[in-house]
Amino acid sequence: MIDVPPRLLWDYDVAPENELWRLQRILDFFPTYGRDRQTIAALVGHLDALRAPPEVKELVRLYAEHYEGR
């Protein structure tokens, strides 16, 4: 389960258990949050189900390519 930074939980005491909710909240504030390898892998795996501008999704893919090349 991906952790949501506390700063992104202004309207919740605890993040919902729903993985897509967590990823969407992080993606809404990407790349300020969510640049770690684990979160990028989760985001890439669910990009089709998440709402974001095409350029944000492309930036997530670029981060994924960077991590794959390491």
C-alpha positions as YAML, in Angstrom:
chain: A
units: angstrom
residues:
- id: 1
  name: MET
  ca: [0.00, 0.00, 0.00]
- id: 2
  name: ILE
  ca: [1.37, 3.38, -1.02]
- id: 3
  name: ASP
  ca: [1.74, 5.93, 1.79]
- id: 4
  name: VAL
  ca: [0.15, 9.33, 1.24]
- id: 5
  name: PRO
  ca: [2.15, 12.20, 2.69]
- id: 6
  name: PRO
  ca: [0.34, 13.83, 5.65]
- id: 7
  name: ARG
  ca: [0.31, 17.21, 3.86]
- id: 8
  name: LEU
  ca: [-2.03, 15.69, 1.24]
- id: 9
  name: LEU
  ca: [-4.58, 14.58, 3.83]
- id: 10
  name: TRP
  ca: [-6.07, 17.95, 4.76]
- id: 11
  name: ASP
  ca: [-9.60, 16.54, 4.38]
- id: 12
  name: TYR
  ca: [-8.98, 13.16, 6.06]
- id: 13
  name: ASP
  ca: [-7.59, 12.03, 9.39]
- id: 14
  name: VAL
  ca: [-6.28, 8.85, 7.78]
- id: 15
  name: ALA
  ca: [-5.88, 8.07, 4.09]
- id: 16
  name: PRO
  ca: [-8.55, 5.75, 2.67]
- id: 17
  name: GLU
  ca: [-7.46, 2.16, 2.04]
- id: 18
  name: ASN
  ca: [-8.41, 2.50, -1.64]
- id: 19
  name: GLU
  ca: [-5.19, 2.24, -3.65]
- id: 20
  name: LEU
  ca: [-6.55, 4.23, -6.60]
- id: 21
  name: TRP
  ca: [-7.63, 7.04, -4.28]
- id: 22
  name: ARG
  ca: [-4.14, 7.18, -2.81]
- id: 23
  name: LEU
  ca: [-2.48, 7.19, -6.21]
- id: 24
  name: GLN
  ca: [-4.86, 9.84, -7.57]
- id: 25
  name: ARG
  ca: [-4.18, 12.13, -4.59]
- id: 26
  name: ILE
  ca: [-0.43, 11.77, -5.14]
- id: 27
  name: LEU
  ca: [-0.73, 12.23, -8.90]
- id: 28
  name: ASP
  ca: [-2.73, 15.42, -8.35]
- id: 29
  name: PHE
  ca: [0.40, 16.89, -6.74]
- id: 30
  name: PHE
  ca: [3.07, 15.16, -8.86]
- id: 31
  name: PRO
  ca: [6.03, 15.81, -9.10]
- id: 32
  name: THR
  ca: [6.08, 17.60, -5.75]
- id: 33
  name: TYR
  ca: [5.13, 14.24, -4.19]
- id: 34
  name: GLY
  ca: [5.44, 10.69, -5.44]
- id: 35
  name: ARG
  ca: [8.83, 10.63, -7.13]
- id: 36
  name: ASP
  ca: [10.16, 7.59, -5.27]
- id: 37
  name: ARG
  ca: [10.66, 4.32, -7.14]
- id: 38
  name: GLN
  ca: [7.80, 2.43, -5.42]
- id: 39
  name: THR
  ca: [5.23, 5.15, -6.03]
- id: 40
  name: ILE
  ca: [6.30, 5.63, -9.65]
- id: 41
  name: ALA
  ca: [5.91, 1.89, -10.28]
- id: 42
  name: ALA
  ca: [2.41, 1.97, -8.77]
- id: 43
  name: LEU
  ca: [1.46, 5.07, -10.76]
- id: 44
  name: VAL
  ca: [2.67, 3.57, -14.05]
- id: 45
  name: GLY
  ca: [0.69, 0.43, -13.38]
- id: 46
  name: HIS
  ca: [-2.52, 2.42, -12.98]
- id: 47
  name: LEU
  ca: [-2.04, 5.42, -15.29]
- id: 48
  name: ASP
  ca: [-4.97, 4.47, -17.52]
- id: 49
  name: ALA
  ca: [-7.33, 4.53, -14.53]
- id: 50
  name: LEU
  ca: [-6.03, 7.84, -13.11]
- id: 51
  name: ARG
  ca: [-6.98, 11.38, -14.16]
- id: 52
  name: ALA
  ca: [-4.15, 13.71, -15.07]
- id: 53
  name: PRO
  ca: [-3.08, 15.89, -17.97]
- id: 54
  name: PRO
  ca: [-1.10, 14.01, -20.65]
- id: 55
  name: GLU
  ca: [2.08, 15.90, -19.78]
- id: 56
  name: VAL
  ca: [1.90, 14.76, -16.14]
- id: 57
  name: LYS
  ca: [1.42, 11.15, -17.22]
- id: 58
  name: GLU
  ca: [4.38, 11.49, -19.57]
- id: 59
  name: LEU
  ca: [6.50, 12.85, -16.73]
- id: 60
  name: VAL
  ca: [5.59, 9.80, -14.63]
- id: 61
  name: ARG
  ca: [6.68, 7.59, -17.54]
- id: 62
  name: LEU
  ca: [9.99, 9.47, -17.77]
- id: 63
  name: TYR
  ca: [10.65, 8.86, -14.08]
- id: 64
  name: ALA
  ca: [9.84, 5.17, -14.63]
- id: 65
  name: GLU
  ca: [12.30, 4.97, -17.53]
- id: 66
  name: HIS
  ca: [14.95, 6.60, -15.37]
- id: 67
  name: TYR
  ca: [14.45, 4.04, -12.60]
- id: 68
  name: GLU
  ca: [14.46, 1.14, -15.08]
- id: 69
  name: GLY
  ca: [17.80, 2.32, -16.45]
- id: 70
  name: ARG
  ca: [19.49, 2.16, -13.05]
...
